[in-house]
Amino acid sequence: MAIHQAMRKPATVGDVLLYEYLEPLDLKINDLAEKLNVHRNSVSALVNNNRKLTTDMAFRLAKAFDTSVDFWLNLQQNVDIWEVQNDARTQEELSRITTIVTVIAERDDSAEVA
């Protein structure tokens, strides 16, 4: 297993929305929800880091803030990757996965014995 340097969690979509857009622009969650044509709860859950960004929402945010869809999707992906890399249980499960190279080598070894 590759060793990675422990880093702090990347900024979430919710953090970026709150600190880079909502607060500086003096927008409320209701205002943004209305602009995005979604329910207030969808925006609230995203801003409060209780929901992951969907591709649909990434398109809406990109349009609303004149950014790229990739900007928003990359924020979410960076958090998702960090969470997997820093979850001990997931790392334990991943360490037990047998690579396809090993499976083929074992199959070849057993074929030679037979």
C-alpha positions in Angstrom: 0.0 0.0 0.0 1.3 3.4 -0.9 2.2 5.7 1.9 0.7 9.2 1.6 1.4 12.2 3.6 -1.4 13.2 5.9 -2.9 16.4 4.7 -5.8 18.5 5.9 -9.1 17.9 4.4 -9.6 19.8 1.1 -12.2 22.6 1.0 -15.6 21.2 0.5 -18.2 22.5 -2.1 -20.1 23.8 0.9 -17.1 25.7 2.3 -16.4 27.3 -1.1 -20.1 28.2 -1.6 -20.3 29.8 1.9 -17.0 31.6 2.1 -16.3 32.5 -1.5 -19.8 33.2 -2.8 -22.6 33.5 -0.3 -20.9 35.6 2.4 -19.0 38.0 0.0 -22.0 38.5 -2.2 -24.4 38.8 0.8 -26.5 35.9 -0.6 -28.7 33.8 1.6 -29.4 30.1 1.0 -32.9 30.9 -0.1 -31.5 33.4 -2.6 -29.2 30.9 -4.1 -31.8 28.1 -4.2 -34.2 30.4 -6.1 -31.4 31.3 -8.6 -30.6 27.6 -9.1 -34.2 26.7 -9.3 -33.9 24.0 -6.6 -35.4 23.5 -3.2 -33.9 25.4 -0.3 -33.1 22.1 1.5 -30.8 21.1 -1.4 -28.7 24.2 -1.1 -28.7 24.1 2.7 -27.5 20.5 2.8 -24.7 21.2 0.3 -23.6 24.4 2.2 -23.7 22.6 5.5 -21.7 19.6 4.1 -24.6 17.2 4.7 -24.9 16.3 1.0 -22.4 15.5 -1.8 -22.4 17.6 -5.0 -24.3 16.0 -7.8 -23.4 16.5 -11.5 -26.7 18.3 -12.0 -25.9 20.7 -9.2 -22.4 21.3 -10.5 -23.9 22.4 -13.8 -26.3 24.8 -12.0 -23.5 26.3 -9.9 -21.3 26.7 -12.9 -24.0 28.6 -14.7 -24.9 30.7 -11.7 -21.4 31.7 -10.9 -19.9 31.7 -14.4 -17.4 29.0 -13.5 -16.6 25.6 -15.1 -18.5 22.5 -14.2 -15.1 20.9 -13.6 -14.3 23.4 -10.9 -17.2 22.2 -8.8 -16.8 18.5 -9.6 -13.1 18.6 -8.8 -13.8 20.2 -5.4 -16.1 17.2 -4.6 -13.7 14.7 -6.0 -10.8 16.0 -4.0 -12.9 15.6 -0.8 -14.1 12.1 -1.8 -10.5 11.0 -2.4 -9.2 12.5 0.8 -12.0 10.7 2.8 -11.2 7.3 1.3 -7.4 7.8 1.9 -8.0 8.9 5.5 -10.6 6.3 6.5 -8.9 3.4 8.4 -11.6 0.9 7.8 -11.7 1.6 4.0 -7.9 1.3 3.9 -8.0 -2.0 5.7 -10.6 -3.3 3.2 -8.6 -2.1 0.3 -5.5 -3.8 1.6 -7.3 -7.1 1.4 -8.1 -6.8 -2.3 -6.1 -9.1 -4.5 -4.8 -7.5 -7.7 -5.5 -9.1 -11.0 -1.8 -9.6 -11.6 -1.7 -11.8 -8.5 -4.8 -13.7 -9.6 -3.3 -14.4 -13.0 0.1 -15.4 -11.5 -1.6 -17.8 -9.1 -3.7 -19.3 -11.9 -0.6 -19.7 -14.0 1.3 -21.3 -11.1 -1.5 -23.8 -10.5 -1.7 -24.6 -14.2 2.0 -25.5 -14.2 1.6 -27.8 -11.2 -1.3 -29.7 -12.8 
